[in-house]
Amino acid sequence: MKIFLLTLVLSVFCGIPTFAFDSFAATQSADWQQEDDLFGAFRANAPHFWNWLKNQNSPMLRASGVVVGDPHILNFGDVQLSTQGRVFALIDIDDGGPHAPFAGDLIRYAAGNQISPFQISLNSLFDAYVLGLKGLQVSEPEILREALSHSDADYLNRQSKYLNNMTDHDRFSAKAKVTSISQSPAAVQNLFRQARGYFEASMPGYEILDTGYKTKNSGGSSGLPRFWYLIQKNQTRYIIEFKLEKDAATSFYSDQGDAVSRFPYVAQIYRPAETVYGPYKIIATPVGQFLMRARLKPYLDFENEAGSKYGREMSLYIANRLGLWHGQQEQSDDLLQGLRYPEFETLVNSYINLMKKENN
C-alpha cells in the first residue's frame, strides 16, 4: 500500500472565522456527565477534573507547561511513521494545552488508573513517574515490544484488512457504523454543507467514493460530529475522519487557546517528531475547527478487559513516560522539588471520592 504522506503541519486558512456552528457547542461543560461505569464516567469528565483542580491549593500545582490534559491508557498507543517503524505516543491530543500544571496530568492519570481494570498501587505509579522526571526510563512491556516489532508490511496488511472490513465495494459497510449524510439530522447536514469544501480541499487528487457521519455516545467527545470520507487514488484507499474540535478540558484551569494554536505545542512533546502515516492536522472552516486524521488499526488496544495483565504493565510504563515527557520541559526541576507523595495521594483519593459521589 502506498503511504499517504502528509506532514504534521497544522494548517490555518487565512481570513476564515473559526466559530463553532450554533447547533454544536464549542465550549465544554464542567458539569458531571453521568455514565454507567465509573471508568467510563472518568473518561467523559476531563473538564470536571480540571475545574475541580483549579480550586485545589497545593504547591505541587505551581510547576506548569504543556500537558496531555486527559491521560489514560486508552489515549496512548503505537503510531506508524511514514518512513519506517512505529513509536509509542499520545493518540488523543484534544484536551491538552501549553499552560497547565504537570501535577494535574499525574493526578488525573493516577485517579483514572485506580478505577480502571488495570489498577496499580499509587506508590508504584508515583515512583515510576518520578523516575521519568529524572530521565530514567523503565523497560518496555512485552506487549509494547511486540507491537513495535512488526514490519511496515505487516502494518500495511493490517490496515488493508481493516479497510476491507469497514467497506463494501465503493461504500462504507455496516461494520463502519456510519450514517449517510442525507439521513443525518438537519443540523449535521447544514454543518457538512458549510465545511465540506474545506475538507475536500485538503485531499487534492483523491476520488471521493463515499461519505458518512457518526458520533460517540460517551466519553469526552460525546455528541460531537465526525465526518468520514472513503477516498481513493491509484487504487489505494483511505478512510479519513474530520472530527469537530472544542475547547480543551484544561481550559477550565487556564486559557489554552483554540485547537489551531494549542495543538502544535502538545504535538511537539507527545506526538512523534517524524512524519506519521496518514494525515494528522487541523482544518479550519467557517463553522469550526476539525481534526483531520486517517482511521487506522493500531496493535495496542486495551478496550477489552481480557488484557488486564498487559494493561497493568502498560499503566506503569505510561506513568514513567508521562514523567519523561514532563521532564523535557522548562519547569520540570521545580516540579521534582515540589512533589510530595502524601499530598499526591490525598489529591488522587479526594477526586476518586468525588467521582463516586457524582456518579451515584
Secondary structure, 3 states (H helix, E strand, C coil): CCCCECCCCCCCCCCCCCCCCCCCCCCCCCCCCCCCCHHHHHHHCHHHHHHHHHCCCCHHHCCEEEECCCCCHHHEEEEEECCCCEEEEECCCCCCEEEEEHHHHHHHHHHHHHCCCCCCCHHHHHHHHHHHHCCCCCCCCHHHHHHHHCCHHHHHHHHHHHHHHHEECCEECHHHCCECHHHCCHHHHHHHHHHHHHHHHCCCCCEEEEEEEECECCCCCECCCEEEEEEEECCEEEEEEEEECCCCHHHHCCCCCCHHHHHHHHHHHHCCCCCEECCEEEEEECCEEEEEEECCCCCCCCCCHHHHHHHHHHHHHHHHHHHHHHHCCCCHHHHHHHCCHHHHHHHHHHHHHHHHHHCC
